[in-house]
Amino acid sequence: MSRRYYGDRFIPARSSIDFDLANFLLVGSRSQSQTRQEKTDDTLYRQRLSALMTMRNRNRILSFWSNPISGDFQTDLSDFAEKKPSKGRRYIPKSAEKILYAPEILDDYNLNLIDWSSSNYLAIALSHRVCLWDATNGVGFDFMSINGDIGPITSVSWAPDGQRIAMGMNNSTVELWDVTSSQKLRTLQGGHQSRVGSLCWNDHVLTTGGKDSIIIDNDVRIRSHHVRTYKGHKAEVCQLKWSNSGKQLASGGNDSLLHIWDRSMASRWLHKFEDHMSTVKAIAWCPLQSNLLASSGGAGDQSIKFWNAQTGVCLNSCDTGSQVCSLLWSKSDKEILSSHGPAQNQLTLWKYPSMAKIAKLTGHTSRVLFMTRSPDSCMVASAAADETLRIWKVFETPEVAMLTTETTYAEPFRNLNYIR
């Protein structure tokens, strides 16, 4: 009788059944009164049975074509649960941990008015002044203010050292301040012809984007700071993000264009994307996949698109149903957080690449224009046109960070404090 196999379905045949083994399993061992010869035969039989049951012989009962599994059959399945624990679903609070008052914050989609430093200070530009909030002890204070002829302040960005902060101005200049001494270090000028609404650091280079559609690399260590220019946008540059390697720059503009630039050849873009239908303000590089870039458009677009920055291919596009103002990737999981405009003015956490909604955070009463994360990557600050800044517990702490660094982020947000 020939054998035929149909996937994993097993149809027994009498010719493949060992009736002696079946009888042994049903009847059991012989009585104790058997003879010595019978005991010897029984010992040989048991050895043969053991060889069959430990799958050292291919002609075994109910045999499949999979690789044999040797060892004791009486395995406690609970051992597997201990070796491979399942990851439980984490709790994400739906309400903000803290709410801060942010009067006179500009309701301008194209600007970038909040940033969180590596030293755990949250900076927010409120018209003609910058306020700092010490997240470690929950104290907020005015840091600096400017005259009306050069303001308002249109962008803020902390240097990687957490001690210096750059501020873009409405009059086309950029000021660099030292937070420890509360002194202005220098003013970068002469590069832009109109307001500077986007800033991004790449080590000692501060990249600035202006309403004049120009992008400039400024080396803050030298007197002639203007070292590189990127030209490709036709309208205001609204967002700048350097890749994790510092070799590629993504820029979004009010011309609905998204560019990817290579630092070694700034004279021309590496990729130019025209898929968005309105202003490209939200841009974020994935920290867990170096060539993955996410971008979003404004009210006329409402989508989040994902790009392979190496090949220039659009990997996925998700219709969110509302204006997208900002994007943040998780540093511990393939998750991305988006902030939105009307009608719900919410923050939405998505699972990538399925784009299934994990959580929706509500509380703002106007569009959520800006987001930034804490130095331990767990907390997110969002600022909206409702003149409030809210702190949310969204992400998990990256395992690498927990193993290699000590954070000074020690249970802030317990008492309500206001920036006045």
Secondary structure, 3 states (H helix, E strand, C coil): CCCCCECCECCCCHHHCCHHHHHHHHHCCCCCCCCHHHHHHHHHHHHHHHHHHCCCCCCCCCCCCCCCCCCCCCCCCHHHHHHCCCCCCCCCCCCCCEEEECCCCCCCCCCECEEECCCCEEEEEECCEEEEEECCCCEEEEEEECCCCCCCEEEEEECCCCCEEEEEECCCCEEEEECCCCEEEEEECCCCCCCEEEEEEECCEEEEEECCCEEEEEECCCCCCEEEEEECCCCCEEEEEECCCCCEEEEEECCCCEEEEEHHHCCCCCEEECCCCCCEEEEEECCCCCCEEEEEECCCCCEEEEEECCCCEEEEEEECCCCEEEEEECCCCCEEEEEECCCCCCEEEEECCCCEEEEEECCCCCCEEEEEECCCCCEEEEEECCCEEEEEECCCCCHHHHHHCCCCCCCCCCCCCCCC
